[in-house]
Amino acid sequence: MGRETVIKSYQVVTLRAQLSANEQNILTLLVLELKKQATNIREDIKRDYKSRNVPVPKDNEINISLEKIPTKFEFDLSELTEAMGVSSSALSRTLYDTTDKLINRKVIWSLPNKNWAKAPLVSYANYANGRLRIDLHEQTSSAILDETRGFSIVDLKLSMSLRGGYDKRILDMISRDKESFFETSFNSFQDMIGTTIKDYSRGLAGFRKVVLDEPLKRIFAASDGIWEPLDEKGKGYELEKEGRAVKKIIFKVKYTDPDALKETTDLFLSEQSTLDVDNPVKQPFEYTLPGMEDKIRTFTKMNDAVMMHLIAYEATAKNEGYKVPAEIVARIKMLRK
């Protein structure tokens, strides 16, 4: 069974706002609950079609009218403490500070042909008796449900485990199309992330360290091999320049389906468990890390068998706390280009 995910529309992924990690946790809860209620509304509409003996439309063909779009949501104590990562005693203060920001936050979406739209994110918030009520602006709810311009399927557990605001935003971006690289103009990226080079005393170097390098490192580490860098420097992104000006950012990362990764790793470790671990002399060289490295040196292009070997090698190296030689790191990157 796959991991639990949250689907975020293009408007949510690209909204222009510097949202803290806690604000994004609340927004994720709102997206999940809104999608759930919208699904119930669509089911009611389909039942109505059936009762009238007329063809039932598909979910993506059912448009929920603006007046029917849910805007009021409630969350209980257990949901909130898990999402916010705080104790019940600290929850009220955390929610007070977070909703104070949200209720004063406006969101701006990029639209085709250099157009835009803006709306307040939250119109009302109340916490009482261990329950939080939040009201969204109707246009914000509508934008969250609008998937006509695409969407991101985000690993919910991974997203909630990340504690940095930039980490979460970047995960949303790279999750939009896992088969290709997410790229956008550098100005648009700064708008989406809510900060610019000018905000850092060291300029681009400071921006890259705080907004890109460190958040991507944390995403790679927390994902346990699901996300990994594909660029030559191993950072997970490249900046394209015209002269000294940065014009575009391209996130060069690779996504491995977690179920496929687990199956491959389990299979390899199961094969290893049949070896005589108490007598290394009897262990076939091909199952040792040096043996696997020798095989990696013979690979010239990527295919399914090569991919499985690389995943098994990386899983073994990680389990044994083994430092992969720079030569092998470079060869793996070359194969995955």
C-alpha positions as CSV (number, residue, x, y, z in Angstrom):
1,M,0.0,0.0,0.0
2,G,1.4,3.4,-1.0
3,R,2.2,6.3,1.3
4,E,-0.5,8.8,2.2
5,T,-0.4,11.8,-0.1
6,V,-1.9,15.2,-0.4
7,I,-2.8,16.7,-3.8
8,K,-2.0,20.4,-4.0
9,S,-3.2,22.4,-7.0
10,Y,-0.9,24.5,-9.1
11,Q,-2.3,27.6,-7.4
12,V,-1.3,26.3,-4.0
13,V,2.2,25.2,-5.1
14,T,3.0,28.6,-6.8
15,L,1.2,31.0,-4.5
16,R,3.4,34.0,-3.7
17,A,3.8,34.1,0.1
18,Q,6.6,33.4,2.6
19,L,4.8,30.8,4.7
20,S,6.4,29.4,7.9
21,A,6.5,25.7,8.5
22,N,3.5,25.9,10.9
23,E,1.5,28.0,8.5
24,Q,2.1,25.4,5.8
25,N,1.1,22.6,8.2
26,I,-2.2,24.3,8.8
27,L,-2.6,24.9,5.1
28,T,-2.0,21.2,4.4
29,L,-4.7,20.3,6.9
30,L,-7.1,22.7,5.2
31,V,-6.3,21.3,1.8
32,L,-6.9,17.7,3.0
33,E,-10.2,18.6,4.7
34,L,-11.4,20.7,1.7
35,K,-10.7,17.9,-0.7
36,K,-12.5,15.5,1.5
37,Q,-15.6,17.7,1.7
38,A,-15.5,18.4,-2.0
39,T,-15.4,14.6,-2.7
40,N,-18.6,14.2,-0.5
41,I,-20.3,17.0,-2.5
42,R,-19.4,15.4,-5.8
43,E,-20.8,12.0,-4.5
44,D,-24.1,13.8,-3.7
45,I,-24.2,15.3,-7.2
46,K,-23.6,11.9,-8.8
47,R,-26.3,10.3,-6.6
48,D,-28.6,13.0,-7.9
49,Y,-27.7,12.2,-11.5
50,K,-28.4,8.5,-10.8
51,S,-31.8,9.2,-9.2
52,R,-32.8,11.1,-12.4
53,N,-31.5,8.2,-14.6
54,V,-29.2,10.5,-16.5
55,P,-25.5,9.8,-17.4
56,V,-23.2,10.3,-14.4
57,P,-20.2,12.6,-15.1
58,K,-16.7,11.8,-14.0
59,D,-15.3,13.6,-10.9
60,N,-13.2,16.0,-13.0
61,E,-16.2,17.0,-15.0
62,I,-18.2,18.1,-12.0
63,N,-17.8,21.7,-11.2
64,I,-18.8,22.7,-7.7
65,S,-20.5,26.1,-7.7
66,L,-18.8,28.9,-5.7
67,E,-21.6,29.1,-3.2
68,K,-21.3,25.4,-2.5
69,I,-17.6,25.3,-2.1
70,P,-16.7,24.6,1.6
71,T,-15.0,27.4,3.5
72,K,-15.4,26.5,7.2
73,F,-13.3,23.8,8.8
74,E,-12.7,22.4,12.2
75,F,-9.8,20.3,13.6
76,D,-9.6,18.4,16.9
77,L,-6.8,18.2,19.4
78,S,-5.1,15.0,18.1
79,E,-5.0,16.3,14.5
80,L,-3.5,19.6,15.6
81,T,-0.8,18.2,18.0
82,E,0.3,15.7,15.4
83,A,0.4,18.3,12.6
84,M,2.1,21.0,14.6
85,G,4.5,18.7,16.4
86,V,3.9,20.3,19.8
87,S,2.4,19.2,23.1
88,S,-1.2,19.9,23.9
89,S,-0.1,22.4,26.6
90,A,1.8,24.4,24.0
91,L,-0.8,24.1,21.3
92,S,-2.9,27.1,22.1
93,R,0.0,29.5,22.0
94,T,1.4,28.0,18.8
95,L,-2.0,28.2,17.0
96,Y,-2.5,31.8,18.2
97,D,0.8,32.9,16.7
98,T,0.3,30.9,13.5
99,T,-3.3,31.9,12.8
100,D,-2.3,35.5,13.6
101,K,0.0,35.4,10.6
102,L,-2.5,33.5,8.5
103,I,-5.4,35.8,9.1
104,N,-3.3,38.8,8.0
105,R,-1.8,36.9,5.0
106,K,-2.9,37.6,1.5
107,V,-2.1,35.1,-1.2
108,I,-1.3,36.0,-4.8
109,W,-1.5,33.5,-7.7
110,S,0.2,33.8,-11.1
111,L,-2.3,33.4,-14.0
112,P,-1.7,33.0,-17.7
113,N,-0.5,35.9,-19.8
114,K,1.2,37.7,-16.8
115,N,-2.1,38.1,-15.0
116,W,-2.6,37.5,-11.3
117,A,-5.2,37.1,-8.6
118,K,-5.1,37.9,-4.9
119,A,-7.3,37.1,-1.9
120,P,-7.0,36.9,1.9
121,L,-6.0,33.4,2.9
122,V,-7.9,33.1,6.2
123,S,-11.0,35.1,7.1
124,Y,-11.7,33.8,10.6
125,A,-9.9,31.7,13.3
126,N,-11.1,30.4,16.7
127,Y,-9.6,28.0,19.2
128,A,-11.8,26.7,22.0
129,N,-12.0,23.5,24.0
130,G,-9.3,21.8,22.0
131,R,-10.8,22.5,18.6
132,L,-9.7,24.9,16.0
133,R,-12.1,26.5,13.5
134,I,-10.7,28.2,10.4
135,D,-12.6,29.9,7.7
136,L,-11.1,30.3,4.2
137,H,-12.0,33.0,1.8
138,E,-14.2,31.5,-0.9
139,Q,-11.9,32.4,-3.7
140,T,-9.0,30.7,-1.8
141,S,-11.1,27.5,-1.4
142,S,-11.9,27.7,-5.1
143,A,-8.3,28.0,-6.1
144,I,-7.3,25.1,-3.9
145,L,-9.8,22.9,-5.7
146,D,-8.9,24.1,-9.2
147,E,-6.6,21.4,-10.7
148,T,-7.0,22.5,-14.3
149,R,-3.5,23.9,-14.4
150,G,-1.9,20.8,-12.9
151,F,-1.1,19.7,-9.3
152,S,1.5,18.2,-7.1
153,I,1.1,14.8,-5.4
154,V,3.1,15.3,-2.1
155,D,4.2,12.7,0.3
156,L,2.2,13.7,3.4
157,K,4.4,12.1,6.0
158,L,7.6,13.6,4.5
159,S,6.1,17.0,4.2
160,M,4.9,17.1,7.8
161,S,8.3,15.8,9.0
162,L,10.1,18.7,7.5
163,R,10.5,21.6,9.9
164,G,11.6,24.4,7.5
165,G,9.3,26.6,5.6
166,Y,11.5,26.6,2.5
167,D,11.9,22.8,2.7
168,K,8.1,22.3,2.5
169,R,7.7,24.7,-0.4
170,I,10.5,23.2,-2.4
171,L,9.0,19.7,-1.8
172,D,5.7,20.9,-3.2
173,M,7.4,22.3,-6.3
174,I,9.5,19.2,-7.2
175,S,6.5,16.9,-6.5
176,R,4.5,18.5,-9.4
177,D,6.0,16.4,-12.1
178,K,8.2,13.5,-10.9
179,E,9.1,12.4,-14.4
180,S,10.8,15.7,-15.4
181,F,12.6,18.6,-13.7
182,F,10.6,21.5,-12.2
183,E,11.8,24.8,-13.6
184,T,10.8,28.4,-13.4
185,S,12.2,31.8,-13.9
186,F,14.3,32.9,-10.9
187,N,12.1,35.9,-10.3
188,S,9.0,33.7,-10.1
189,F,10.8,31.4,-7.7
190,Q,11.7,34.3,-5.4
191,D,8.0,35.4,-5.5
192,M,6.8,31.9,-4.7
193,I,9.3,31.4,-1.9
194,G,8.6,34.8,-0.4
195,T,12.2,36.1,-0.2
196,T,14.8,37.6,-2.6
197,I,18.5,37.9,-3.0
198,K,18.3,41.4,-1.6
199,D,17.2,40.0,1.8
200,Y,20.6,38.5,2.3
201,S,23.8,40.3,3.2
202,R,25.9,37.9,1.2
203,G,23.6,38.2,-1.8
204,L,23.2,35.1,-4.0
205,A,25.6,33.1,-1.9
206,G,23.5,33.6,1.2
207,F,20.3,33.1,-0.6
208,R,21.5,29.8,-2.1
209,K,22.7,28.5,1.3
210,V,19.5,29.3,3.3
211,V,16.8,28.9,0.6
212,L,18.2,26.1,-1.6
213,D,21.2,24.2,-0.3
214,E,20.2,23.5,3.2
215,P,16.5,22.8,2.5
216,L,17.3,20.3,-0.3
217,K,19.9,18.5,1.9
218,R,17.2,18.1,4.5
219,I,14.7,16.8,2.0
220,F,17.2,14.2,0.6
221,A,18.1,13.1,4.1
222,A,14.5,12.8,5.4
223,S,13.2,11.0,2.3
224,D,15.4,7.9,2.8
225,G,16.4,7.6,-0.8
226,I,13.1,8.6,-2.4
227,W,14.5,12.0,-3.5
228,E,18.1,12.4,-4.6
229,P,20.1,15.0,-6.5
230,L,21.0,14.5,-10.2
231,D,23.1,17.5,-11.0
232,E,26.9,17.3,-11.2
233,K,27.5,19.1,-7.9
234,G,25.0,17.0,-6.0
235,K,23.0,20.0,-4.8
236,G,19.7,19.1,-6.6
237,Y,19.4,22.3,-8.7
238,E,21.1,24.5,-11.2
239,L,20.9,28.2,-11.9
240,E,21.0,29.5,-15.5
241,K,22.6,32.9,-15.9
242,E,22.7,35.6,-18.5
243,G,25.9,37.5,-17.7
244,R,25.9,37.9,-13.9
245,A,22.0,37.8,-13.6
246,V,20.3,34.6,-12.7
247,K,17.4,34.0,-15.1
248,K,16.1,30.5,-14.4
249,I,16.2,27.7,-11.7
250,I,16.0,24.1,-12.6
251,F,15.5,21.5,-9.8
252,K,17.5,18.4,-11.0
253,V,16.3,15.7,-8.7
254,K,15.3,12.1,-9.1
255,Y,12.2,10.5,-7.5
256,T,12.1,6.8,-6.8
257,D,8.7,5.3,-5.9
258,P,8.8,4.4,-2.2
259,D,7.1,1.0,-2.7
260,A,9.5,0.0,-5.5
261,L,12.4,1.2,-3.4
262,K,11.2,-0.9,-0.4
263,E,10.6,-4.0,-2.5
264,T,14.0,-3.9,-4.1
265,T,15.8,-3.2,-0.8
266,D,13.8,-6.0,0.9
267,L,14.7,-8.4,-1.9
268,F,18.4,-7.7,-1.8
269,L,18.6,-7.8,2.0
270,S,16.7,-11.1,2.0
271,E,19.3,-12.5,-0.4
272,Q,22.0,-11.2,1.8
273,S,20.5,-12.9,4.9
274,T,21.1,-16.3,3.3
275,L,24.9,-15.7,3.3
276,D,27.2,-16.8,6.1
277,V,27.8,-13.5,7.8
278,D,30.0,-15.2,10.5
279,N,32.4,-16.4,7.8
280,P,33.1,-13.6,5.4
281,V,35.4,-15.8,3.4
282,K,32.4,-17.8,2.2
283,Q,30.5,-14.6,1.2
284,P,30.4,-14.3,-2.6
285,F,32.4,-11.3,-3.7
286,E,29.5,-10.0,-5.9
287,Y,27.4,-9.4,-2.7
288,T,30.1,-7.3,-1.0
289,L,30.3,-3.6,-1.5
290,P,33.6,-3.8,-3.4
291,G,32.1,-6.5,-5.6
292,M,29.0,-4.3,-6.3
293,E,31.3,-1.4,-7.0
294,D,33.2,-3.4,-9.6
295,K,29.9,-4.2,-11.3
296,I,29.0,-0.5,-11.2
297,R,32.2,0.3,-13.0
298,T,31.1,-1.9,-16.0
299,F,27.7,-0.1,-16.5
300,T,27.5,2.3,-19.4
301,K,23.8,3.2,-19.5
302,M,20.8,3.0,-17.3
303,N,18.2,0.3,-17.5
304,D,15.9,-1.5,-15.0
305,A,18.6,-4.0,-14.0
306,V,21.2,-1.3,-13.5
307,M,18.7,0.8,-11.4
308,M,17.9,-2.2,-9.1
309,H,21.7,-2.8,-8.6
310,L,22.3,0.9,-7.7
311,I,19.4,1.0,-5.3
312,A,20.6,-2.2,-3.6
313,Y,24.2,-0.9,-3.4
314,E,23.0,2.4,-1.9
315,A,20.8,0.6,0.6
316,T,23.6,-1.7,1.7
317,A,26.1,1.2,2.0
318,K,23.6,3.1,4.1
319,N,22.9,0.1,6.4
320,E,26.6,-0.4,7.0
321,G,27.4,3.2,7.4
322,Y,29.8,3.0,4.5
323,K,31.2,6.1,2.9
324,V,30.8,5.7,-0.9
325,P,34.0,6.5,-2.8
326,A,33.9,9.7,-4.8
327,E,34.6,7.8,-8.0
328,I,31.4,5.6,-7.5
329,V,29.3,8.7,-6.6
330,A,30.4,10.3,-9.9
331,R,29.7,7.2,-11.9
332,I,26.2,6.8,-10.3
333,K,25.4,10.4,-11.2
334,M,26.6,9.8,-14.8
335,L,24.3,6.8,-15.1
336,R,21.3,8.6,-13.8
337,K,21.6,11.6,-16.0
